[in-house]
């Protein structure tokens, strides 16, 4: 019992230090240089009997205010890991936290894999080398040629001529702000809104472009890589490649880079088919909760039924399509964890105009499964500033694999920060009992959201892997550790009658290391 109380005190103290570094705080910890990952809090589990000893209420027995809907305290959990961690037999947890200044409650489904042991692994950034670039290129584009993006996107004489015609028509009308740039800056409170755009200079620039423009699109074939041109590395040392592929009757943008906390980013995007001159802010796909939006301030949003009709395939068919890409890539230890509706828009050149709806489909997100135990999908990208610094050189964003697809095939793919499993650190790690984790949750949430008000309701609690690393050492090396994540909804009512609702199913309010009870800040990744 004393051990548990001491552990809870140290854990909450650790949480206070860590969470003091969250957004908006001026407190920081000093990161000491290290040459190896810290695994002092982990230990190999001894053989665990099927029915854990629950004689000590302080070592896992549920309190009176926490209960399950199993109907019987003697029921035996069918899940081996749940038995070991003393998870309620029904996999449902109910509890209010009246002692908290927050309106905090759990009415949550508990999700965990049926396994008899959980491991810890050392992982390292996957090399972003030419061999991997060549393989990704082959998987998505086969033997099709890849063209230099700058040459391909260079305006032709026809394009420049049409642009000049429109600009001079605006000039004749006396419209000196045809694209709303000046109006947007004036609305934002800029002291010199007219300095953002000048119609006369725009005409001069396009006349110069016209004089040097080719008659037709220039298709200069290149081999994708980081040394294709002198512009492949900018002043910050970041490396990138940008190419174009013509496939399936459309044009695909093919882009990849290394940049600070993003050690690998590969992006493939099917072009909208719109004239690039009409998309000042470009074109992209966006995940969206369609049932919650029938009208949008940023442009037309179709109904759920209409979007599904346009997508033309079911969510399961979308996942099957993406599975084939994953198999070809050799990422066989991944599986689809999250599927949601998505829409594509282009932003008109006029900044005051609404976005133009283009297409609908599904976003399919993948994470790893290691010996059947999943990496939890959580929306935070990680890689925020290391505590006490503004240096991103040692930051490391989370691994991300996602696709956007519909009946016309692949629309977008994104691979970011892939890693490789280097070493098994612990075959079967000792984990804290679920009631102990819930005690840490109840004490830490009021600290984590000390400046918040309103009601926090947890409706899903998951046990899965998360990749953490130590910013005080080489950030190319990390650990894959089991963590508990708490998902739910935050509702706040203001004095003026307005209501704020934060309800993102994939955003965790709190992440707790299942082995040592420390709190992990997902914005940082440790």
C-alpha positions in Angstrom: 0.0 0.0 0.0 2.8 2.4 0.9 4.6 1.6 -2.3 1.4 2.5 -4.3 1.0 5.9 -2.5 4.7 6.8 -3.1 4.4 5.8 -6.7 1.3 7.9 -7.2 3.1 10.9 -5.5 6.1 10.6 -7.7 4.0 10.1 -10.8 1.9 13.2 -10.2 5.0 15.2 -9.4 6.5 14.0 -12.7 3.3 15.1 -14.4 3.4 18.5 -12.9 7.0 19.0 -14.3 6.1 17.6 -17.7 2.8 19.4 -18.1 4.4 22.7 -17.0 6.1 22.6 -20.4 2.8 22.4 -22.3 1.6 25.1 -24.7 1.3 28.5 -23.0 3.5 27.8 -20.0 6.7 29.6 -19.4 8.1 26.8 -17.2 10.6 24.4 -18.7 12.8 21.6 -17.6 16.5 21.4 -18.4 17.2 18.3 -20.5 20.5 16.6 -19.6 22.6 15.0 -22.2 22.4 11.2 -22.2 23.9 8.4 -24.2 21.4 5.7 -23.6 17.6 5.4 -23.3 16.2 5.4 -19.8 14.5 2.1 -18.9 15.1 2.3 -15.1 11.3 2.2 -14.4 10.7 -1.0 -16.4 11.2 -4.6 -15.2 10.5 -8.0 -16.6 7.3 -9.5 -15.4 7.3 -12.7 -13.4 4.8 -15.5 -14.2 1.4 -14.0 -13.5 -1.4 -16.3 -12.3 -4.6 -16.2 -14.2 -6.6 -14.7 -11.3 -4.7 -11.7 -9.8 -4.8 -11.3 -6.0 -7.3 -8.6 -5.2 -7.1 -8.8 -1.5 -5.5 -5.4 -1.2 -7.8 -2.6 -2.1 -4.9 -0.3 -2.6 -3.4 -2.6 -5.1 -6.1 -2.7 -7.7 -9.5 -3.3 -6.2 -12.2 -1.0 -7.6 -13.5 1.6 -5.1 -17.2 1.9 -4.3 -17.5 4.9 -6.8 -16.1 2.8 -9.6 -18.0 -0.1 -11.0 -18.6 -2.3 -14.0 -21.9 -3.5 -15.4 -20.9 -7.2 -15.2 -23.5 -7.9 -12.6 -21.1 -10.1 -10.7 -17.9 -9.4 -8.9 -16.9 -13.1 -9.2 -17.1 -13.2 -13.0 -13.8 -14.2 -14.7 -12.5 -12.0 -17.5 -12.0 -13.9 -20.7 -9.1 -11.6 -21.7 -5.8 -12.7 -20.3 -4.3 -9.3 -20.2 -7.4 -7.8 -18.7 -7.3 -10.4 -15.9 -3.7 -9.6 -15.2 -4.4 -5.8 -15.0 -7.7 -6.2 -13.1 -9.8 -4.5 -15.7 -13.5 -4.7 -15.1 -15.0 -7.9 -16.6 -17.4 -6.0 -18.8 -14.6 -3.8 -20.3 -16.7 -0.8 -19.1 -15.6 1.7 -16.5 -17.9 4.1 -14.6 -16.6 6.7 -12.1 -17.3 10.3 -11.2 -14.5 12.5 -9.7 -16.4 14.9 -7.4 -13.2 15.9 -5.5 -11.8 17.5 -8.7 -12.4 21.2 -9.6 -13.2 19.9 -13.0 -16.5 18.3 -13.9 -14.7 15.0 -14.6 -16.3 11.6 -15.2 -15.7 8.3 -17.0 -18.3 6.3 -18.7 -15.9 4.5 -20.9 -15.4 1.5 -23.0 -12.0 -0.1 -22.3 -10.1 -1.4 -25.4 -7.2 -3.7 -25.0 -5.8 -6.7 -26.9 -6.2 -10.3 -25.7 -2.6 -11.3 -25.1 -0.6 -12.9 -22.3 2.3 -10.5 -22.4 3.4 -7.0 -23.6 6.9 -6.2 -24.7 9.1 -3.1 -25.0 11.1 -2.5 -28.1 13.9 -0.2 -29.1 13.2 1.5 -32.4 15.3 3.6 -34.8 14.4 6.0 -37.7 14.0 4.1 -40.9 16.8 5.2 -43.3 15.4 7.7 -45.9 17.8 6.5 -48.5 17.8 6.1 -52.3 16.8 2.4 -52.1 13.6 3.3 -50.2 12.8 6.3 -52.5 13.2 4.0 -55.5 10.9 1.4 -54.0 8.2 3.9 -53.0 8.3 5.4 -56.5 7.9 1.9 -58.1 5.0 0.9 -55.8 2.9 4.0 -56.6 4.0 4.8 -60.2 5.6 1.6 -61.6 7.9 2.5 -64.5 6.1 5.8 -65.4 8.4 8.8 -66.0 8.7 11.4 -63.2 9.0 15.0 -64.4 10.7 18.0 -62.9 7.9 19.9 -61.0 9.3 23.4 -61.6 9.5 22.9 -65.3 6.2 21.2 -65.6 4.4 23.9 -63.6 6.0 26.8 -65.4 3.2 28.8 -67.1 2.9 28.4 -70.9 2.4 31.3 -73.2 -1.3 30.5 -73.4 -1.7 30.4 -69.7 0.3 33.7 -69.2 -1.7 35.4 -72.0 -5.0 34.5 -70.4 -3.7 35.7 -67.0 -2.7 39.1 -68.5 -6.1 39.4 -70.2 -7.9 39.0 -66.8 -5.5 41.4 -65.0 -5.9 44.1 -67.6 -9.7 43.7 -67.5 -9.5 44.4 -63.8 -7.3 47.4 -64.5 -9.9 48.8 -67.0 -12.6 48.3 -64.4 -10.6 50.2 -61.8 -10.5 47.0 -59.6 -7.2 47.3 -57.8 -7.8 44.4 -55.4 -9.3 41.7 -57.6 -8.2 38.8 -55.4 -9.1 40.3 -52.0 -5.5 40.4 -50.6 -5.7 44.0 -49.6 -9.2 43.5 -48.0 -8.0 40.5 -46.1 -5.0 42.3 -44.7 -7.1 45.4 -43.8 -9.6 43.1 -42.0 -6.7 41.5 -40.0 -5.6 45.0 -38.8 -2.5 45.4 -40.9 -1.0 48.8 -40.8 -0.1 48.7 -44.5 -2.7 46.5 -46.3 -1.9 48.1 -49.7 1.6 46.8 -49.4 0.5 43.2 -49.9 -0.6 43.5 -53.5 -0.1 45.9 -56.4 -2.1 45.3 -59.6 0.4 47.3 -61.8 3.4 45.3 -60.5 1.4 42.0 -61.0 0.8 42.9 -64.7 4.5 43.8 -65.1 5.5 40.4 -63.6 3.2 38.5 -65.9 4.4 40.3 -68.9 8.0 39.2 -68.0 6.7 35.6 -67.5 5.0 35.7 -70.9 8.1 36.8 -72.7 10.0 33.8 -71.3 7.2 31.2 -71.2 7.4 28.0 -73.4 4.7 27.3 -76.0 3.8 24.0 -74.3 4.3 22.2 -71.0 8.0 21.3 -70.5 8.3 17.6 -69.5 11.9 17.2 -68.2 12.3 13.6 -66.9 14.2 13.2 -63.6 15.1 10.4 -61.2 13.5 11.0 -57.8 16.1 11.7 -55.1 17.6 14.4 -52.9 20.3 15.3 -55.4 18.3 16.0 -58.5 19.0 19.7 -58.6 20.8 22.5 -56.9 17.6 23.6 -55.3 17.1 20.2 -53.5 18.5 21.7 -50.3 17.6 25.0 -48.8 19.5 27.4 -46.5 18.3 25.5 -43.4 19.8 22.3 -44.7 16.4 20.7 -45.3 16.3 18.4 -48.3 13.4 17.9 -50.6 12.2 16.7 -54.0 9.2 17.7 -56.0 8.1 15.9 -59.1 5.1 15.3 -61.4 3.7 11.9 -62.7 1.0 11.5 -65.3 -1.1 8.5 -64.4 -4.7 7.3 -64.9 -5.5 10.3 -67.0 -4.5 12.7 -64.2 -1.5 14.5 -62.9 0.0 13.5 -59.5 2.3 15.7 -57.4 5.1 13.6 -55.9 6.9 15.3 -53.0 9.2 14.2 -50.3 11.5 15.9 -47.8 13.7 15.8 -44.7 13.2 18.7 -42.4 14.0 19.1 -38.7 11.6 16.9 -36.6 10.3 15.4 -39.8 13.0 12.9 -40.7 10.8 11.5 -43.5 7.8 12.8 -45.4 6.5 11.3 -48.6 3.4 12.9 -50.1 1.5 11.9 -53.2 -1.5 14.0 -54.3 -3.7 13.6 -57.4 -4.2 17.0 -58.9 -7.6 18.6 -58.8 -7.7 19.2 -62.6 -8.2 22.9 -62.0 -6.1 25.5 -63.6 -3.3 26.2 -61.0 -3.8 29.9 -61.6 -7.2 29.6 -59.8 -5.9 28.0 -56.6 -4.0 30.6 -54.7 -3.8 28.4 -51.6 -3.8 25.2 -53.6 -5.8 22.0 -53.4 -6.0 19.3 -50.8 -8.0 16.6 -49.0 -9.5 17.1 -45.5 -11.0 14.7 -43.0 -14.3 15.9 -41.8 -17.1 14.7 -39.5 -19.9 15.0 -42.1 -22.9 14.3 -39.9 -21.9 17.4 -37.8 -21.6 19.7 -40.8 -24.4 20.5 -43.3 -23.3 24.1 -43.9 -19.8 25.4 -43.7 -18.4 29.0 -43.5 -15.6 27.9 -45.7 -17.6 26.6 -48.6 -20.1 24.0 -49.6 -20.2 20.7 -47.6 -22.3 17.9 -49.0 -24.7 15.8 -47.0 -23.5 12.5 -45.6 -25.6 10.6 -48.2 -24.3 12.8 -51.1 -20.7 12.4 -50.0 -21.0 8.6 -49.8 -22.6 8.6 -53.2 -19.8 10.7 -54.7 -17.1 8.5 -53.0 -18.7 5.5 -54.8 -17.2 2.8 -52.5 -17.8 1.5 -49.0 -15.3 2.1 -46.1 -14.3 -1.5 -46.2 -13.6 -1.3 -49.9 -11.5 1.8 -49.3 -9.5 -0.1 -46.7 -9.0 -3.0 -49.0 -7.7 -0.7 -51.7 -5.2 0.8 -49.2 -4.2 -2.6 -47.9 -2.8 -3.5 -51.4 -0.5 -0.4 -51.3 0.7 -1.4 -47.8 1.4 -4.9 -48.9 3.4 -3.7 -51.9 5.4 -1.3 -49.7 6.3 -4.1 -47.4 4.6 -2.6 -44.4 2.9 -5.9 -43.5 2.9 -5.2 -39.7 0.4 -2.3 -40.1 -3.4 -2.4 -40.2 -6.1 0.2 -40.7 -7.1 1.7 -37.4 -9.3 4.6 -38.4 -11.5 5.3 -41.4 -13.5 8.6 -41.8 -15.1 10.6 -44.5 -13.0 13.2 -46.3 -13.5 15.9 -48.8 -11.3 17.8 -51.3 -11.4 21.5 -52.0 -9.5 24.1 -53.9 -9.1 27.7 -52.6 -10.0 30.3 -55.3 -7.5 33.0 -56.1 -9.9 35.5 -54.6 -9.1 35.2 -50.8 -12.6 36.5 -50.0 -14.3 33.7 -51.9 -15.5 30.4 -50.4 -13.5 27.2 -51.1 -14.7 25.2 -54.1 -15.8 21.6 -53.3 -14.2 19.1 -55.7 -14.6 15.5 -54.5 -15.4 13.1 -51.7 -13.9 9.9 -50.4 -12.4 8.2 -47.3 -9.3 8.7 -45.2 -7.7 5.5 -44.0 -5.1 5.7 -41.2 -2.7 2.9 -40.4 -0.6 2.0 -37.3 1.5 -1.0 -36.5 0.5 -4.2 -34.8 3.4 -5.9 -33.0 2.7 -9.5 -32.0 -1.0 -8.6 -32.2 -0.5 -5.5 -29.9 -1.4 -2.2 -31.7 0.1 1.2 -31.7 -2.7 3.5 -30.7 -3.8 6.0 -33.3 -3.8 9.5 -31.8 -4.1 12.8 -33.7 -1.1 14.7 -32.3 1.9 14.8 -34.7 4.5 15.2 -31.9 7.8 16.9 -32.5 7.0 20.1 -30.6 9.9 22.2 -29.2 12.0 20.3 -26.7 11.5 21.5 -23.2 13.6 24.6 -22.4 14.6 25.2 -26.0 13.4 26.4 -29.3 15.6 23.9 -31.2 13.9 21.3 -33.4 17.1 19.5 -34.3 16.5 16.8 -31.7 12.7 16.6 -32.1 11.1 13.6 -33.6 7.5 13.5 -34.9 5.3 10.4 -34.7 5.0 7.8 -37.4 2.1 8.5 -39.8 0.7 6.4 -42.6 -2.6 7.5 -44.3 -4.4 7.3 -47.6 -7.3 9.2 -49.2 -9.3 7.1 -51.7 -12.6 6.9 -53.6 -14.0 5.0 -56.6 -11.5 6.6 -58.8 -8.6 5.2 -56.8 -5.8 6.8 -54.9 -6.3 10.5 -54.3 -3.6 11.2 -51.7 -1.0 9.2 -49.7 1.2 10.3 -46.8 4.1 8.4 -45.2 5.9 10.2 -42.4 8.7 9.3 -39.9 8.7 5.6 -40.4 10.9 3.7 -37.9 12.3 0.2 -37.7 12.3 -2.2 -34.7 15.9 -2.6 -33.7 15.9 -4.6 -30.4 13.5 -6.4 -28.0 14.2 -4.7 -24.6 11.7 -6.6 -22.5 9.8 -9.7 -23.6 7.1 -9.4 -21.0 7.1 -6.1 -19.1 5.5 -5.6 -15.7 2.4 -3.3 -16.0 0.6 -1.3 -13.4 -2.9 -2.5 -12.4 -5.8 -0.7 -14.1 -7.2 0.8 -10.8 -3.8 2.3 -10.1 -3.8 3.9 -13.6 -7.2 5.3 -12.9 -6.0 6.8 -9.6 -3.2 8.6 -11.6 -5.8 9.7 -14.1 -8.0 11.2 -11.4 -5.1 13.1 -9.8 -3.4 14.3 -13.0 -6.4 15.5 -15.1 -7.0 18.5 -12.8 -3.3 19.4 -13.0 -3.2 19.0 -16.8 -6.3 21.2 -17.3 -5.8 23.5 -14.3 -6.8 26.6 -16.3 -9.9 24.9 -17.9 -13.5 24.8 -16.9 -16.6 22.9 -18.1 -17.1 19.2 -18.2 -14.7 16.4 -19.3 -16.3 13.1 -20.1 -14.2 10.1 -21.0 -15.9 7.6 -23.2 -13.0 5.4 -24.5 -9.9 4.1 -22.7 -7.3 2.2 -24.7 -4.1 0.3 -24.0 -1.7 0.3 -26.9 1.8 1.2 -27.9 3.3 4.7 -28.3 6.7 5.6 -29.5 8.6 7.8 -27.0 12.2 9.1 -27.1 14.6 11.1 -25.0 15.3 14.6 -26.4 18.5 14.8 -24.4 20.2 12.3 -26.7 20.2 11.1 -30.3 16.6 11.6 -31.4 16.9 8.9 -34.0 16.4 6.3 -31.3 13.3 5.6 -29.2 11.2 3.1 -27.3 7.9 1.5 -28.2 6.1 1.3 -24.8 2.5 0.4 -23.7 0.4 3.4 -22.8 -3.1 4.1 -21.6 -5.0 6.8 -23.6 -8.2 8.6 -22.5 -10.5 9.9 -25.2 -13.7 11.8 -24.8 -15.4 15.2 -25.0 -15.0 18.6 -23.3 -18.1 20.9 -23.1 -17.8 24.4 -21.7 -20.7 26.9 -21.3 -19.8 30.6 -21.3 -21.5 33.5 -19.5 -22.8 34.9 -22.8 -24.7 31.6 -23.5 -22.2 30.3 -26.0 -21.2 26.6 -25.8 -17.8 25.2 -26.7 -17.6 21.5 -27.6 -14.3 19.7 -28.2 -15.2 16.2 -29.5 -12.4 14.7 -31.5 -12.5 10.9 -31.2 -8.8 10.5 -31.9 -7.5 13.2 -29.5 -6.3 11.8 -26.2 -6.8 14.0 -23.1 -4.2 12.1 -21.2 -1.5 9.5 -22.0 -0.1 7.4 -19.2 2.8 5.0 -19.4 1.3 1.6 -18.5 4.6 0.4 -17.0 5.8 3.2 -14.7 2.7 5.5 -14.5 4.5 8.6 -15.9 2.5 11.0 -18.0 3.5 11.4 -21.7 3.0 14.7 -23.4 2.0 13.7 -27.0 2.7 17.2 -28.3 6.4 16.5 -27.5 6.4 12.7 -28.0 7.9 11.9 -24.6 
